[in-house]
Amino acid sequence: MNSSLSPEQQEQYQHPDTIRRLLREADTIAMVGLSSNPQKASQFVATYLQYQGYRLIPVHPKADSILGETAYPDLESVPVPVDVVDVFRPPHECPTYAEQAAAIGADALWLQLGIASPEAAEIADDHGLDVVMDRCMKMEHGRFQGGMHWMGMNTGVVTAKRGRRQM
């Protein structure tokens, strides 16, 4: 899968063993930037993760509730322990969320697909958090649970092009 990370960063921040362990051990996921719009990717990911049994805590400064869960304006307002902080915000905002994740005692900082922040990763690393960057929790869960192809679909078809017939 394409990534903006260097091979060394991919090894460090996209390691399959770390991803598997986080998905297996996490119960509560705080989603920073979870949208109240059902057409947004964050809603699709959150709905899937709820269905899989994770407790989702929306972190959104302007929402009261999302997907039937009370929303909080920031991580420090969340009243329960959080295992993973999953971030759907631009990279320049991620260091703030890394600091907040460390402050609340989260176990991991997960930056969604297309989001990479070496500064946030360094902050989280310095505080002992596991870090995953530029990966989608939904896709990774499906991939490691056997319910999804690595491209995010369960069809096994990677392209719409018709295959060449072997003669």
Backbone as a printed PyTorch tensor [residue, N CA C, xyz], in Angstrom:
tensor([[[  0.8450,  -1.1790,   0.0000],
         [  0.0000,   0.0000,   0.0000],
         [  0.8860,   1.2370,   0.0000]],

        [[  0.5190,   2.2280,  -0.7530],
         [  1.3040,   3.4540,  -0.8350],
         [  1.2750,   4.1970,   0.4880]],

        [[  2.3910,   4.8510,   0.7880],
         [  2.4850,   5.6400,   2.0090],
         [  3.4840,   6.7530,   1.7820]],

        [[  3.2710,   7.8590,   2.4580],
         [  4.2140,   8.9680,   2.3770],
         [  5.3970,   8.7550,   3.3100]],

        [[  5.3520,   7.7060,   4.1080],
         [  6.4250,   7.4250,   5.0590],
         [  7.6020,   6.7290,   4.3760]],

        [[  8.7910,   6.9720,   4.8920],
         [  9.9800,   6.2710,   4.4020],
         [  9.8830,   4.8010,   4.8040]],

        [[ 10.6680,   3.9360,   4.1900],
         [ 10.6450,   2.5270,   4.5960],
         [ 10.9440,   2.3360,   6.0910]],

        [[ 11.8480,   3.1320,   6.6250],
         [ 12.1700,   3.0360,   8.0610],
         [ 10.9770,   3.4570,   8.9130]],

        [[ 10.2980,   4.5290,   8.5080],
         [  9.1190,   4.9770,   9.2440],
         [  7.9740,   3.9670,   9.1130]],

        [[  7.8430,   3.3530,   7.9360],
         [  6.8170,   2.3260,   7.7750],
         [  7.0750,   1.1670,   8.7250]],

        [[  8.3140,   0.7670,   8.8410],
         [  8.6680,  -0.3220,   9.7570],
         [  8.3210,   0.0480,  11.1980]],

        [[  8.5630,   1.3000,  11.5510],
         [  8.3290,   1.7420,  12.9270],
         [  6.8560,   2.0320,  13.2030]],

        [[  6.1670,   2.6840,  12.2610],
         [  4.8180,   3.1790,  12.5410],
         [  3.6940,   2.4420,  11.8220]],

        [[  4.0450,   1.3950,  11.0790],
         [  3.0180,   0.5890,  10.4160],
         [  3.3010,  -0.8980,  10.5960]],

        [[  3.9760,  -1.2340,  11.6700],
         [  4.3750,  -2.6200,  11.8660],
         [  3.1490,  -3.4970,  12.1460]],

        [[  2.9730,  -4.5720,  11.4020],
         [  1.7910,  -5.4240,  11.5760],
         [  1.6100,  -5.9570,  12.9980]],

        [[  2.6900,  -6.2810,  13.6870],
         [  2.5560,  -6.7950,  15.0570],
         [  1.9660,  -5.7440,  15.9930]],

        [[  2.4020,  -4.5050,  15.8490],
         [  1.8590,  -3.4210,  16.6690],
         [  0.3840,  -3.2110,  16.3540]],

        [[  0.0520,  -3.1770,  15.0900],
         [ -1.3370,  -2.9650,  14.6730],
         [ -2.2240,  -4.0890,  15.1910]],

        [[ -1.8080,  -5.3300,  15.0220],
         [ -2.5880,  -6.4680,  15.5030],
         [ -2.8130,  -6.3840,  17.0120]],

        [[ -1.7480,  -6.0720,  17.7500],
         [ -1.8440,  -5.9960,  19.2120],
         [ -2.8080,  -4.8960,  19.6360]],

        [[ -2.6970,  -3.7260,  19.0130],
         [ -3.6010,  -2.6320,  19.3740],
         [ -5.0550,  -2.9950,  19.0830]],

        [[ -5.3090,  -3.5700,  17.9440],
         [ -6.6760,  -3.9480,  17.5880],
         [ -7.2080,  -5.0330,  18.5170]],

        [[ -6.3640,  -5.9210,  18.9640],
         [ -6.7610,  -7.0120,  19.8480],
         [ -7.0000,  -6.5260,  21.2800]],

        [[ -6.1360,  -5.6290,  21.7680],
         [ -6.1780,  -5.2460,  23.1760],
         [ -7.0430,  -4.0240,  23.4690]],

        [[ -7.3160,  -3.2130,  22.4820],
         [ -8.0840,  -1.9820,  22.7210],
         [ -9.5610,  -2.2840,  22.9570]],

        [[-10.1480,  -1.5190,  23.8530],
         [-11.5920,  -1.5550,  24.0740],
         [-12.2150,  -0.2060,  23.7390]],

        [[-11.5510,   0.8710,  24.1760],
         [-12.1040,   2.2180,  24.0430],
         [-11.2450,   3.0480,  23.1070]],

        [[-11.8970,   3.6100,  22.0980],
         [-11.2130,   4.4190,  21.0950],
         [-11.8210,   5.8170,  21.0970]],

        [[-10.9960,   6.8190,  21.3610],
         [-11.4360,   8.2100,  21.2440],
         [-11.1180,   8.6600,  19.8270]],

        [[-12.1420,   9.0800,  19.1000],
         [-11.9530,   9.5060,  17.7100],
         [-11.9770,  11.0240,  17.6410]],

        [[-10.8030,  11.5910,  17.4280],
         [-10.6630,  13.0370,  17.3020],
         [-11.0200,  13.4300,  15.8670]],

        [[-12.0030,  14.3000,  15.7510],
         [-12.4260,  14.7230,  14.4190],
         [-13.5260,  13.8550,  13.8360]],

        [[-14.1640,  13.0350,  14.6700],
         [-15.2880,  12.2280,  14.1910],
         [-16.4080,  13.1770,  13.7700]],

        [[-16.7900,  13.0930,  12.5410],
         [-17.7930,  14.0000,  11.9800],
         [-19.1990,  13.5290,  12.2990]],

        [[-20.1140,  14.4840,  12.3930],
         [-21.5270,  14.1390,  12.5610],
         [-22.1840,  13.8910,  11.2010]],

        [[-21.4580,  14.1110,  10.1250],
         [-21.9520,  13.8920,   8.7730],
         [-21.7700,  12.4210,   8.3920]],

        [[-22.8750,  11.7000,   8.1470],
         [-22.7560,  10.2680,   7.8380],
         [-22.0450,   9.9620,   6.5260]],

        [[-21.7940,  10.9750,   5.6870],
         [-21.1010,  10.7660,   4.4260],
         [-19.5820,  10.8550,   4.5640]],

        [[-19.0920,  11.2310,   5.7250],
         [-17.6480,  11.3980,   5.9390],
         [-16.9930,  10.0610,   6.2970]],

        [[-15.7410,   9.9210,   5.9250],
         [-14.9880,   8.6850,   6.1860],
         [-14.9340,   8.3650,   7.6730]],

        [[-14.7970,   9.3770,   8.5040],
         [-14.6960,   9.1210,   9.9440],
         [-15.9510,   8.4320,  10.4640]],

        [[-17.1230,   8.8030,   9.9500],
         [-18.3700,   8.1520,  10.3650],
         [-18.3930,   6.6950,   9.9150]],

        [[-17.9330,   6.4490,   8.7080],
         [-17.9100,   5.0910,   8.1770],
         [-16.9980,   4.2050,   9.0330]],

        [[-15.8280,   4.7270,   9.3670],
         [-14.8820,   3.9860,  10.1980],
         [-15.4600,   3.7610,  11.5910]],

        [[-16.0290,   4.8090,  12.1800],
         [-16.5790,   4.7080,  13.5370],
         [-17.7300,   3.7050,  13.6010]],

        [[-18.6130,   3.7440,  12.6050],
         [-19.7410,   2.8060,  12.5810],
         [-19.2370,   1.3660,  12.5160]],

        [[-18.2580,   1.1400,  11.6730],
         [-17.6690,  -0.1940,  11.5570],
         [-17.0610,  -0.6420,  12.8870]],

        [[-16.2690,   0.2250,  13.5140],
         [-15.6080,  -0.1390,  14.7650],
         [-16.6170,  -0.3720,  15.8870]],

        [[-17.6970,   0.4250,  15.9250],
         [-18.7570,   0.1780,  16.9030],
         [-19.3610,  -1.2040,  16.6800]],

        [[-19.6460,  -1.5200,  15.4440],
         [-20.2320,  -2.8100,  15.1000],
         [-19.3100,  -3.9630,  15.5240]],

        [[-18.0130,  -3.7290,  15.4730],
         [-17.0400,  -4.7470,  15.8560],
         [-16.8710,  -4.8470,  17.3760]],

        [[-17.5560,  -3.9850,  18.1380],
         [-17.5550,  -4.0970,  19.5920],
         [-16.6840,  -3.1010,  20.3340]],

        [[-16.0340,  -2.2000,  19.6350],
         [-15.2340,  -1.1840,  20.3150],
         [-16.1610,  -0.0900,  20.8650]],

        [[-15.7720,   0.4770,  21.9960],
         [-16.4830,   1.6480,  22.5180],
         [-15.8740,   2.8770,  21.8680]],

        [[-16.7110,   3.6630,  21.1900],
         [-16.2500,   4.8590,  20.4980],
         [-16.6060,   6.0900,  21.3090]],

        [[-15.6470,   6.9870,  21.4510],
         [-15.8700,   8.2570,  22.1190],
         [-15.5550,   9.3650,  21.1200]],

        [[-16.5900,  10.0720,  20.6720],
         [-16.3600,  11.1730,  19.7240],
         [-15.6880,  12.3640,  20.4170]],

        [[-14.6880,  12.9210,  19.7670],
         [-14.0410,  14.1430,  20.2400],
         [-14.2360,  15.1740,  19.1330]],

        [[-15.1560,  16.1050,  19.4160],
         [-15.5400,  17.1140,  18.4310],
         [-16.0040,  18.3490,  19.1940]],

        [[-15.3920,  19.5060,  18.9670],
         [-15.6990,  20.6860,  19.7830],
         [-17.1110,  21.2550,  19.6140]],

        [[-17.8060,  20.8960,  18.5370],
         [-19.1220,  21.4990,  18.2890],
         [-20.2800,  20.5120,  18.3760]],

        [[-20.0180,  19.2660,  18.7060],
         [-21.0850,  18.2620,  18.7280],
         [-21.4260,  17.8690,  20.1670]],

        [[-22.7020,  17.5590,  20.3790],
         [-23.1440,  17.0530,  21.6810],
         [-23.0850,  15.5310,  21.7120]],

        [[-23.4730,  14.9220,  20.5980],
         [-23.3810,  13.4680,  20.4960],
         [-23.2390,  13.0800,  19.0320]],

        [[-22.5770,  11.9640,  18.8110],
         [-22.3870,  11.4140,  17.4700],
         [-22.5100,   9.9010,  17.5950]],

        [[-23.2800,   9.3030,  16.7210],
         [-23.5090,   7.8570,  16.7040],
         [-23.9990,   7.3310,  18.0540]],

        [[-24.8220,   8.1490,  18.7120],
         [-25.3990,   7.7410,  19.9820],
         [-24.4740,   7.8520,  21.1760]],

        [[-23.2980,   8.4120,  20.9780],
         [-22.3170,   8.5650,  22.0640],
         [-22.1300,  10.0390,  22.3850]],

        [[-21.9500,  10.3600,  23.6550],
         [-21.6680,  11.7230,  24.0680],
         [-20.3510,  12.1650,  23.4620]],

        [[-20.3610,  13.3520,  22.8710],
         [-19.1360,  13.9150,  22.2840],
         [-18.4900,  14.8650,  23.2900]],

        [[-17.1710,  14.9330,  23.2400],
         [-16.3970,  15.7920,  24.1360],
         [-15.5880,  16.7750,  23.3000]],

        [[-15.3720,  17.9860,  23.8270],
         [-14.6820,  19.0110,  23.0340],
         [-13.1940,  18.7460,  22.8320]],

        [[-12.5800,  17.9780,  23.7410],
         [-11.1530,  17.6510,  23.6240],
         [-10.8920,  16.3710,  24.4010]],

        [[ -9.7280,  15.8150,  24.2290],
         [ -9.4020,  14.5510,  24.8930],
         [ -9.3870,  14.6830,  26.4040]],

        [[ -8.9490,  15.8240,  26.8960],
         [ -8.8540,  15.9970,  28.3430],
         [-10.2170,  16.0280,  29.0260]],

        [[-11.2940,  16.2080,  28.2780],
         [-12.6460,  16.2030,  28.8310],
         [-13.2580,  14.8050,  28.9010]],

        [[-12.6410,  13.8340,  28.2650],
         [-13.1690,  12.4650,  28.2510],
         [-13.0410,  11.8830,  29.6590]],

        [[-14.1650,  11.4320,  30.2600],
         [-14.1470,  11.0040,  31.6560],
         [-13.7560,   9.5470,  31.9080]],

        [[-13.4440,   8.7920,  30.8650],
         [-13.0990,   7.3760,  31.0350],
         [-11.7220,   7.1020,  30.4270]],

        [[-11.0670,   6.0320,  30.8520],
         [ -9.7730,   5.6840,  30.2480],
         [ -9.9180,   5.3660,  28.7560]],

        [[ -8.9270,   5.8050,  27.9960],
         [ -8.9130,   5.6170,  26.5470],
         [ -7.7170,   4.7390,  26.1820]],

        [[ -7.9650,   3.7430,  25.3580],
         [ -6.8740,   2.8720,  24.9070],
         [ -6.1630,   3.4630,  23.6950]],

        [[ -6.9360,   3.8760,  22.6910],
         [ -6.3690,   4.3950,  21.4420],
         [ -7.0130,   5.7370,  21.1160]],

        [[ -6.1900,   6.7080,  20.7770],
         [ -6.6600,   7.9830,  20.2570],
         [ -6.4770,   7.9130,  18.7480]],

        [[ -7.6020,   7.8900,  18.0280],
         [ -7.6130,   7.7820,  16.5700],
         [ -7.9050,   9.1710,  16.0080]],

        [[ -6.9820,   9.7120,  15.2050],
         [ -7.0570,  11.1040,  14.7800],
         [ -7.4290,  11.2360,  13.3010]],

        [[ -8.5080,  11.9910,  13.0690],
         [ -8.9740,  12.3630,  11.7280],
         [ -8.8230,  13.8730,  11.5510]],

        [[ -7.6460,  14.3950,  11.7780],
         [ -7.3830,  15.8270,  11.6610],
         [ -6.1030,  16.0270,  10.8590]],

        [[ -5.8830,  17.2370,  10.3250],
         [ -4.6830,  17.4780,   9.5130],
         [ -3.3920,  17.2840,  10.3120]],

        [[ -2.3150,  16.9230,   9.6190],
         [ -1.0440,  16.6470,  10.2990],
         [ -0.5490,  17.7700,  11.2090]],

        [[ -0.7580,  19.0280,  10.8240],
         [ -0.2430,  20.1230,  11.6560],
         [ -0.9480,  20.2060,  13.0160]],

        [[ -2.1290,  19.5920,  13.1550],
         [ -2.8330,  19.5720,  14.4350],
         [ -2.4530,  18.3740,  15.3040]],

        [[ -1.8170,  17.3910,  14.7260],
         [ -1.5630,  16.1320,  15.4270],
         [ -0.6430,  16.2380,  16.6450]],

        [[  0.3710,  17.1050,  16.6600],
         [  1.1780,  17.2120,  17.8840],
         [  0.3470,  17.5840,  19.1190]],

        [[ -0.6430,  18.4420,  18.9390],
         [ -1.5280,  18.7940,  20.0510],
         [ -2.2500,  17.5570,  20.5690]],

        [[ -2.7370,  16.7250,  19.6650],
         [ -3.4550,  15.5190,  20.0780],
         [ -2.5130,  14.4740,  20.6660]],

        [[ -1.2840,  14.4590,  20.2170],
         [ -0.2960,  13.5630,  20.8290],
         [ -0.0530,  13.9630,  22.2780]],

        [[  0.0810,  15.2640,  22.5230],
         [  0.2530,  15.7650,  23.8980],
         [ -0.9600,  15.4090,  24.7520]],

        [[ -2.1560,  15.6290,  24.2040],
         [ -3.3710,  15.3170,  24.9520],
         [ -3.4940,  13.8130,  25.2080]],

        [[ -3.1460,  13.0010,  24.2190],
         [ -3.2060,  11.5460,  24.3930],
         [ -2.2810,  11.1050,  25.5230]],

        [[ -1.0860,  11.6800,  25.5670],
         [ -0.1550,  11.3610,  26.6470],
         [ -0.7010,  11.8340,  27.9890]],

        [[ -1.2930,  13.0280,  28.0040],
         [ -1.8050,  13.5980,  29.2470],
         [ -2.9290,  12.7630,  29.8490]],

        [[ -3.7440,  12.1230,  29.0210],
         [ -4.8540,  11.3210,  29.5520],
         [ -4.4540,   9.8590,  29.7810]],

        [[ -3.2210,   9.5080,  29.4710],
         [ -2.7530,   8.1500,  29.7060],
         [ -3.1920,   7.1290,  28.6780]],

        [[ -3.4470,   7.5750,  27.4560],
         [ -3.8120,   6.6350,  26.3860],
         [ -2.6260,   5.7100,  26.1070]],

        [[ -2.9330,   4.5560,  25.5600],
         [ -1.8850,   3.5930,  25.2220],
         [ -1.2880,   3.8410,  23.8480]],

        [[ -2.0790,   4.4400,  22.9500],
         [ -1.6160,   4.5800,  21.5690],
         [ -2.2070,   5.8050,  20.8990]],

        [[ -1.4480,   6.3050,  19.9260],
         [ -1.8830,   7.3750,  19.0330],
         [ -1.9380,   6.7780,  17.6340]],

        [[ -3.1000,   6.8710,  17.0040],
         [ -3.2900,   6.3070,  15.6610],
         [ -3.6960,   7.4470,  14.7380]],

        [[ -2.8830,   7.7210,  13.7290],
         [ -3.1970,   8.7440,  12.7420],
         [ -3.7380,   8.0470,  11.5070]],

        [[ -4.9270,   8.4200,  11.1070],
         [ -5.6550,   7.7470,  10.0390],
         [ -4.9300,   7.7970,   8.6920]],

        [[ -5.4480,   7.0460,   7.7570],
         [ -4.8980,   6.9430,   6.4150],
         [ -4.7010,   8.3320,   5.8100]],

        [[ -3.5080,   8.5860,   5.3000],
         [ -3.1880,   9.8650,   4.6940],
         [ -2.6700,  10.8990,   5.6750]],

        [[ -2.5950,  10.5510,   6.9480],
         [ -2.1410,  11.4950,   7.9690],
         [ -0.8290,  10.9860,   8.5540]],

        [[  0.2100,  11.8070,   8.4470],
         [  1.5180,  11.4730,   9.0060],
         [  2.0920,  12.7300,   9.6500]],

        [[  2.5570,  12.5910,  10.8670],
         [  3.1630,  13.7110,  11.5780],
         [  4.3350,  13.1880,  12.3990]],

        [[  5.5500,  13.3020,  11.8670],
         [  6.7180,  12.8630,  12.6370],
         [  6.8200,  13.5660,  13.9920]],

        [[  6.4030,  14.8300,  14.0480],
         [  6.4470,  15.5580,  15.3200],
         [  5.4910,  14.9280,  16.3490]],

        [[  4.2840,  14.6060,  15.9280],
         [  3.3240,  13.9540,  16.8210],
         [  3.8360,  12.5790,  17.2430]],

        [[  4.4250,  11.8510,  16.2960],
         [  4.9680,  10.5280,  16.6110],
         [  6.0750,  10.6350,  17.6530]],

        [[  6.9470,  11.6220,  17.5110],
         [  8.0330,  11.8070,  18.4730],
         [  7.4850,  12.1230,  19.8640]],

        [[  6.4840,  12.9810,  19.9290],
         [  5.8650,  13.3170,  21.2190],
         [  5.2700,  12.0630,  21.8510]],

        [[  4.5050,  11.3100,  21.0640],
         [  3.8790,  10.0930,  21.5800],
         [  4.9350,   9.0670,  21.9920]],

        [[  5.9500,   8.8720,  21.1530],
         [  7.0410,   7.9520,  21.4900],
         [  7.7050,   8.3440,  22.8080]],

        [[  7.9820,   9.6420,  22.9710],
         [  8.6420,  10.1270,  24.1860],
         [  7.8160,   9.8580,  25.4400]],

        [[  6.5020,   9.7410,  25.2770],
         [  5.6140,   9.4750,  26.4220],
         [  5.2420,   7.9950,  26.5280]],

        [[  5.8620,   7.1540,  25.7060],
         [  5.6410,   5.7200,  25.8050],
         [  4.4020,   5.1900,  25.1080]],

        [[  3.8050,   5.9790,  24.2370],
         [  2.6370,   5.5110,  23.4990],
         [  3.0720,   4.7670,  22.2460]],

        [[  2.3070,   3.7540,  21.8870],
         [  2.4860,   3.1440,  20.5710],
         [  1.9570,   4.1300,  19.5450]],

        [[  2.5370,   4.1080,  18.3440],
         [  2.1240,   5.0300,  17.2930],
         [  1.9010,   4.2600,  15.9930]],

        [[  0.7620,   4.5600,  15.3610],
         [  0.4790,   4.0780,  14.0140],
         [  0.1450,   5.3190,  13.1980]],

        [[  0.7630,   5.4230,  12.0210],
         [  0.4970,   6.5680,  11.1390],
         [  0.1450,   6.0920,   9.7410]],

        [[ -0.7140,   6.8730,   9.0880],
         [ -1.0570,   6.6460,   7.6910],
         [ -1.6570,   5.2590,   7.4630]],

        [[ -2.5300,   4.8630,   8.3890],
         [ -3.2530,   3.5960,   8.2730],
         [ -4.6730,   3.8040,   8.7660]],

        [[ -5.6330,   3.1300,   8.1450],
         [ -7.0390,   3.2030,   8.5410],
         [ -7.3610,   2.0660,   9.5040]],

        [[ -7.9250,   2.4030,  10.6670],
         [ -8.2720,   1.3690,  11.6470],
         [ -9.2680,   0.3600,  11.0840]],

        [[-10.2240,   0.8400,  10.3250],
         [-11.2240,  -0.0560,   9.7510],
         [-10.5750,  -1.0380,   8.7800]],

        [[ -9.7700,  -0.5160,   7.8950],
         [ -9.1070,  -1.3780,   6.9170],
         [ -8.1650,  -2.3610,   7.5860]],

        [[ -7.4180,  -1.8940,   8.5700],
         [ -6.4750,  -2.7800,   9.2620],
         [ -7.2210,  -3.8490,  10.0510]],

        [[ -8.3230,  -3.4860,  10.6920],
         [ -9.1160,  -4.4690,  11.4180],
         [ -9.6310,  -5.5370,  10.4620]],

        [[-10.2100,  -5.0910,   9.3580],
         [-10.7150,  -6.0480,   8.3810],
         [ -9.6190,  -6.9240,   7.8080]],

        [[ -8.4700,  -6.3310,   7.5580],
         [ -7.3430,  -7.0830,   6.9950],
         [ -6.8740,  -8.1690,   7.9510]],

        [[ -6.7270,  -7.8330,   9.2180],
         [ -6.1910,  -8.8030,  10.1700],
         [ -7.2490,  -9.7470,  10.7310]],

        [[ -8.5130,  -9.3940,  10.5670],
         [ -9.5850, -10.2960,  11.0030],
         [-10.0780, -11.1660,   9.8530]],

        [[ -9.5160, -10.9700,   8.6610],
         [ -9.8650, -11.8080,   7.5220],
         [-11.1170, -11.3840,   6.7880]],

        [[-11.6920, -10.2350,   7.1350],
         [-12.9280,  -9.8170,   6.5100],
         [-12.7500,  -8.8600,   5.3560]],

        [[-11.5140,  -8.5220,   5.0400],
         [-11.3170,  -7.5080,   4.0250],
         [ -9.9900,  -7.7050,   3.3090]],

        [[ -9.9840,  -7.4120,   2.0530],
         [ -8.7580,  -7.3900,   1.2810],
         [ -7.9450,  -6.1900,   1.7360]],

        [[ -6.6580,  -6.1720,   1.5350],
         [ -5.8150,  -5.0650,   2.0050],
         [ -6.1830,  -3.7260,   1.3960]],

        [[ -6.9110,  -3.7200,   0.2820],
         [ -7.3420,  -2.4630,  -0.3370],
         [ -8.6190,  -1.9180,   0.2970]],

        [[ -9.1970,  -2.6530,   1.2580],
         [-10.3760,  -2.1580,   1.9410],
         [-11.6830,  -2.7340,   1.4410]],

        [[-11.6070,  -3.6970,   0.5390],
         [-12.8110,  -4.3220,  -0.0020],
         [-12.7160,  -5.8130,   0.2480]],

        [[-13.8530,  -6.4740,   0.3090],
         [-13.8200,  -7.9050,   0.5620],
         [-13.9510,  -8.7420,  -0.7040]],

        [[-13.8210,  -8.1260,  -1.8550],
         [-14.0070,  -8.8490,  -3.1110],
         [-12.7580,  -9.5860,  -3.5720]],

        [[-11.6020,  -9.1390,  -3.1070],
         [-10.3670,  -9.7130,  -3.5850],
         [ -9.9510,  -9.1620,  -4.9320]],

        [[-10.7860,  -8.3280,  -5.5540],
         [-10.4700,  -7.7130,  -6.8270],
         [ -9.7400,  -6.4110,  -6.5620]],

        [[ -8.5440,  -6.2750,  -7.1130],
         [ -7.7310,  -5.0970,  -6.8660],
         [ -7.9640,  -4.0350,  -7.9290]],

        [[ -8.3860,  -4.4130,  -9.1040],
         [ -8.5570,  -3.4580, -10.1890],
         [ -9.8400,  -3.7390, -10.9490]],

        [[-10.3390,  -2.7300, -11.6050],
         [-11.5310,  -2.9020, -12.4300],
         [-11.1810,  -3.3680, -13.8420]],

        [[ -9.8900,  -3.3750, -14.1800],
         [ -9.4790,  -3.8130, -15.5090],
         [ -9.7070,  -5.3120, -15.6550]],

        [[-10.1710,  -5.6790, -16.8160],
         [-10.3740,  -7.0890, -17.0990],
         [ -9.0100,  -7.7650, -17.2630]],

        [[ -8.8640,  -8.9080, -16.6230],
         [ -7.6170,  -9.6560, -16.7100],
         [ -7.3630, -10.1680, -18.1080]],

        [[ -6.0790, -10.3270, -18.4340],
         [ -5.7320, -10.8810, -19.7350],
         [ -5.8670, -12.3820, -19.6930]],

        [[ -6.4390, -12.9100, -20.7300],
         [ -6.6380, -14.3450, -20.8220],
         [ -5.3170, -15.0370, -21.1050]],

        [[ -5.0140, -16.0620, -20.3540],
         [ -3.8000, -16.8430, -20.5810],
         [ -4.0570, -17.8850, -21.6540]],

        [[ -3.2030, -17.9590, -22.6430],
         [ -3.3750, -18.9180, -23.7340],
         [ -2.3760, -20.0210, -23.6140]]])
